């Protein structure tokens, strides 16, 4: 059977096409195999820690008040004859300084009359003593003790002696009332408020002024039970050489500071707040540039117990209240248990399984587990003399990268 020229041409074209396709397929370059990209571990902020001996400060606050604050009351009555320049709200006075005086004429007359009555009583006593001596010379036993005493004028003598004593007491009372017409302060202090003024008539018992002392200022500081655990306070007993206290407040736009000392705790726990109040005293609060005035609100830091191996960290470094996230020498995450000693604001004070140079994670991690690799971002300098094995060991970094890549591949099903 003969093949037509047309069919021959078609067959030739097919053969040439198949050869061309085969040539292209055989000569096509093979794709290069790319190594898997290294996955950089997540970055975490870390702090180098250096445990040490620390005295913890216990914070509190309170309002300043004077050790003594009293109301001055009139002991006698009369018209106010004079007042001291210091007898105004805010006035300062010394101990024993007169604050005001009543008219004294009436009381001086009473002293004179009382002395006259005392002289009369003494004269009567002298006369009675003479009669008693005369009776004793003439005495004969009357056979009865009562009759003998009456004959010897013993009852008359006793009455005369009692009259002298009563007249002397009246004289002393008159002098005391005269002295009380001058109102003095029992301590050095300051006038808080006055209730009377010059020329006013006063009766006994009238309130004259409110004053407070300036020698000692006190601050009541509320403490919780947890704060008490950080203080060496002998509850139920007097405090000797109590903890030092630093008081701070803003006065006239400037931060001021005073030194105080805990001297006692109050007798009971407050039934509403469940606080116990400790009292701090400041000696001579009005000395210096900034007086510690009554009513000033102050912040207080009380010197507490001293602990060894304590570190101070941001609050976010503590997890679940009892452990830290720490990077080991291979930049892998490990958990370390700690004891929370104190928490103030955004700071915590801890002690436990912490070594100098430990890198504590302080940033927030969405997910964490032990053995997880991280890239450290130090926020502070290494403690002096510490060798950073992570930075000096490239093998450790390579291991961390490969481990992270393997972990990520496993979590993605090998893709």
Residue pairs with C-beta under 8 A, 6 or more apart in sequence:
36 405
36 409
37 405
38 401
38 402
38 405
39 401
39 404
39 405
39 408
40 375
40 401
40 404
41 331
41 373
41 374
41 375
41 400
41 401
41 404
42 365
42 374
42 375
43 374
43 375
43 376
43 377
44 327
44 361
44 363
44 365
44 374
44 375
44 376
44 377
45 361
45 362
45 363
45 377
45 379
46 327
46 359
46 360
46 361
46 362
46 376
46 377
46 378
46 379
47 313
47 314
47 317
47 359
47 360
47 362
47 378
47 379
47 380
48 357
48 358
48 359
48 378
48 380
48 381
48 382
48 383
48 386
49 311
49 313
49 354
49 356
49 357
49 358
49 359
49 360
50 311
50 356
50 357
50 383
51 308
51 309
51 310
51 311
51 351
51 354
51 355
51 356
52 308
52 309
52 310
52 311
53 306
53 307
53 308
53 309
53 310
54 306
54 307
54 310
54 312
54 349
55 303
55 304
55 305
55 306
56 230
56 304
56 305
56 306
56 307
56 310
56 341
56 342
56 349
57 301
57 302
57 303
57 304
58 223
58 227
58 230
58 231
58 301
58 302
58 303
58 304
58 342
59 299
59 300
59 301
59 302
59 344
60 221
60 222
60 223
60 227
60 278
60 299
60 300
60 302
61 221
61 222
61 297
61 298
61 299
61 300
62 219
62 220
62 221
62 222
62 280
62 297
62 298
62 300
63 219
63 220
63 295
63 296
63 297
63 298
64 217
64 218
64 219
64 282
64 285
64 292
64 293
64 294
64 295
64 296
64 297
64 298
65 212
65 217
65 218
65 219
65 220
65 294
65 295
66 189
66 212
66 213
66 214
66 216
66 217
66 218
66 294
67 213
67 215
67 216
67 217
67 218
67 281
68 187
68 189
68 212
68 213
69 192
69 210
69 211
69 212
69 213
69 294
70 186
70 210
70 211
70 212
71 207
71 208
71 209
71 210
72 99
72 183
72 185
72 207
72 208
72 209
72 210
72 211
73 205
73 206
73 207
73 208
74 102
74 183
74 202
74 203
74 204
74 205
74 206
74 207
74 208
75 177
75 180
75 204
76 102
76 107
76 177
76 180
76 181
76 204
77 102
77 201
77 202
77 203
77 204
77 206
78 102
78 103
78 106
78 107
78 181
78 201
78 202
79 102
79 103
79 199
79 200
79 201
79 202
80 100
80 101
80 102
80 196
80 197
80 198
80 199
80 200
80 201
80 202
81 101
81 102
81 103
81 104
81 198
82 100
82 101
82 198
83 99
83 100
83 101
83 197
83 198
84 91
84 93
84 97
84 98
84 99
84 100
85 91
86 92
86 93
86 97
86 99
86 191
87 99
87 100
87 191
87 194
87 209
88 191
88 194
89 191
89 192
89 193
89 194
90 190
90 191
91 190
91 191
92 188
92 189
92 190
92 214
93 99
93 185
93 188
93 189
93 190
93 191
93 211
94 185
94 188
95 185
95 186
95 187
95 188
96 184
96 185
97 184
97 185
98 182
98 183
98 184
99 183
99 184
99 185
99 191
99 208
99 209
100 182
100 183
100 196
100 208
101 181
101 182
101 183
102 181
102 182
102 202
103 181
104 178
104 181
107 174
107 177
107 178
107 181
108 178
110 174
110 177
110 178
111 171
111 174
111 175
111 178
113 174
114 167
114 170
114 171
114 173
114 174
114 175
115 171
117 167
117 170
117 171
118 164
118 167
118 168
118 170
118 171
120 167
121 160
121 163
121 164
121 166
121 167
121 168
122 164
122 167
124 160
124 163
125 157
125 160
125 161
125 163
125 164
127 160
128 153
128 156
128 157
128 159
128 160
129 157
129 160
131 153
131 156
132 152
132 153
132 154
132 156
132 157
135 151
135 152
135 153
136 152
139 148
139 151
139 152
141 148
142 148
142 151
149 155
183 208
185 211
187 213
187 215
188 213
188 214
188 215
189 211
189 212
189 213
189 214
189 215
190 211
190 212
190 214
191 209
191 210
191 211
192 209
192 210
192 211
192 212
192 294
193 209
193 210
194 208
194 209
195 206
195 207
195 208
195 209
195 210
196 202
196 206
196 207
196 208
196 209
202 208
212 294
214 285
214 286
215 283
215 284
216 281
216 282
216 283
216 284
216 285
217 281
217 282
217 285
217 292
217 294
218 279
218 280
218 281
218 282
219 245
219 247
219 260
219 279
219 280
219 282
219 298
219 300
220 266
220 277
220 278
220 279
221 245
221 262
221 277
221 278
221 279
221 280
221 300
221 302
222 270
222 273
222 275
222 276
222 277
223 231
223 275
223 276
223 277
223 278
224 274
224 275
225 274
228 235
228 276
230 304
230 305
230 341
230 342
231 243
231 278
231 302
231 304
231 305
232 243
232 304
232 305
233 239
233 242
233 243
233 262
233 265
233 278
235 265
235 276
238 264
239 262
239 263
239 264
239 265
242 261
242 262
242 263
243 261
243 262
243 302
243 303
243 304
244 259
244 260
244 261
244 302
244 303
245 259
245 260
245 261
245 262
245 280
245 300
245 301
245 302
245 303
246 257
246 258
246 259
246 260
246 300
246 301
247 257
247 258
247 259
247 260
247 280
247 282
247 292
247 298
247 299
247 300
248 255
248 256
248 257
248 258
248 298
248 299
248 300
248 301
249 255
249 256
249 296
249 297
249 298
249 299
250 256
251 290
251 296
252 290
254 290
256 290
258 282
258 285
258 290
258 292
258 298
259 282
260 280
260 281
260 282
260 300
261 280
261 281
262 278
262 279
262 280
262 302
263 279
263 280
263 281
264 278
264 279
265 276
265 277
265 278
265 279
266 276
266 277
266 278
266 279
269 275
269 276
270 276
270 277
278 302
280 300
280 302
282 292
285 291
285 292
285 293
286 292
292 298
307 341
307 351
308 351
309 351
309 354
310 341
310 349
310 350
310 351
311 349
311 350
311 351
311 354
312 347
312 348
312 349
313 324
313 347
313 348
313 350
313 360
313 362
314 346
314 347
314 348
314 362
315 343
315 345
315 346
315 347
315 348
316 346
316 362
316 363
316 364
317 324
317 325
317 348
317 360
317 361
317 362
318 324
318 338
318 340
318 348
318 350
319 325
321 340
322 337
322 338
322 339
322 340
323 335
323 336
323 337
323 338
324 335
324 336
324 338
324 350
324 354
324 360
324 361
325 333
325 334
325 335
325 360
325 361
325 365
325 368
326 333
326 334
326 335
326 336
326 358
326 359
326 360
326 361
327 333
327 334
327 359
327 361
327 374
327 376
327 390
328 334
329 389
329 390
329 393
329 396
330 373
330 390
330 396
330 399
330 400
331 373
331 374
331 375
331 376
331 390
331 396
331 397
331 400
332 370
332 371
332 372
332 373
332 374
332 400
332 403
333 361
333 368
333 369
333 370
333 371
333 372
333 373
333 374
334 370
334 371
335 370
336 352
336 353
336 354
336 358
337 352
337 353
338 350
338 351
338 352
338 353
338 354
339 350
339 351
339 352
340 348
340 349
340 350
341 349
341 350
341 351
342 348
342 349
343 349
354 360
356 383
356 386
357 382
357 383
357 386
359 376
359 378
361 374
362 379
363 377
372 407
373 400
373 401
373 403
373 404
373 407
375 400
376 390
382 388
389 396
390 396
390 397
409 415
